[in-house]
Amino acid sequence: MKGLKKNVSLVLVAAAMLLTGCGGQGQNTSEVQKVIDQAEKMDEEQLYKKAAAEIGDNKFIVIANSSRMKDAFPAWCKYVNEKYGGHLKTDGTNFQTTQPKNNQIFTQIKGDVTGTNHSISMTLIQDGSQIASKMTKTGYLLNYIPKEWKTSGADEAKDGHPLALQSLSKVFAYNSNNADGTPDSYIYDNVFDYAINDEGKDVHTQFMAPASEPVGANMFYMLTKPEYSAIVKDAYDHATDAQKAKIDKTIADSNAGIADEIKDLGKTSDPNLPYALAWEYLFLKNYQAEVDDGPIAGNITKKNAAGQSALLVYSKFRSTKETDDTSNKQIRVSAYLDGYHGFGGYMYKHYLQVLSTSPYPWTSCAFIHFMTNHAEGFKPWGKDMGGYSANPKVQAQFDHSTDGDKEGVPIKNDKGYAWWTANEQGKGRLIIEDGEYCSSVASSMGEWMKYLR
């Protein structure tokens, strides 16, 4: 019996070590989830005071797909001090953020959660497909939805699971001028223009390859949904005869693998899917791969970049300096053209999540609350066009519809979230990321895409 008791004790000790992260500095998952459950019922004042008492002068560490977190945290500290009598540092010295490249954010989160010492509290992360398959289903990340956010008019079904800080638009754009400066010599008024031109020849649209930014693959996954494949079919119906001939040939070509991919997806009942996959085939075969959207914006805004096209983050045009050699004035956003057919680009999201072993879960929840419910918290992202808070009350305080008028640059007049997401002719018709759906088709689509490129 003594031996049995000793073995039972060892098992209990081992179990306790697992629950507490093997003696690490962080909380265990059940403790963090309890904090989240309580935080979701709290009003702002109660939550912020809890967080201020927890973090004090300790260092708060996050991992993010955006460097702008460094501006949001000091703003939260200042807000707490001014409104609730806190004594938090407002110079950012007790805040640390890292911005991993090449998909390493998932590896680093897993390493922190499963390691013996837990230093990362929360994350701002993108790519709903990988979040679903690698982070939430494994329990590495936990979701917190602020009480006030739920009553803000936000769409919880679309943006609450996981909680979205913002939606970002990547748009089709091109340099419209001829080499001699003749304005609007080029017109891209059909999404197929970004894969093939009027004569049926290939076009090399600049695009940040999924190998550099995996979230880009989600656009191709989402195009297999009937609501989006129908948009591509409409573009086909309005394509030139030469373009239609190449599209038809691509669909019929067994080497393209379109028919086989449709069977693998189990979507043989969608009559429009062949056209969506044909667009993907033609685009993937011919795009010009770049490692970042910044250089893409720099490339196509050059005055000698006549006719060059791109699919890039809309906000990147904010950084263009008007010079003798570079200008936004000859750039056209296709979706803004009268008579454009097809989708105007795609929309992905930045999600806010708490690590299941967060050392400071109260602070994580409070900081998420601030970024999603206060204009000052969202300002680092909302100050530019092309990014939209999931909280409509917050987004209402960031209107960029006349930004271009001030500079004489029409493409900076952002038509806003509702326009970009409307799935109707004459509106943006962005392909909107749905992480769960992307995850469900990623295996089949991912293999086909690797075969193409």
Buried (B, 14 or more C-beta within 10 A) or exposed (E): EEEEEEEEEEEEEEEEEEEBBBEBEBBBBEBBBEBBEBBBEBEBEEBBBBBBEBBEEEBBBBBBBBEBBBBBBBBBBBBBBEEBEBEBBBEBEBBBBBBBEEBEBBEBBBEBBEBEEBBBBBBBBBBBBBBBBBBBEEEBBBBBBBBBBEEBEBEEEBBBBBBBBBBBBBBBBBBBBBEEEEEEBBBBBBBBBBBBBBEBEBBEBBBBBBEBBBBBBBBBBBBBBEEBBBBBBBBBEBBBEBBBEBBBEBBEEEEBBBBEBBEBBEBEEBEBBBBBBBBBBBBBEBBBEBBBBBBBBBBBBBBEBBBBBBBBBBBBBBEBEEEEEBBBBBBBBBBBBEEBBBBBBBBBBBBBBBBBBBBBBBBBBBBBBBBBBBBBBBBBBBBBBBBBBBBBBBBEBBEBEEBBEEEEBBBBBBBBBEBBBBBEEEBBBBBBBBBEBBBBBBEBBBEBBEEBB
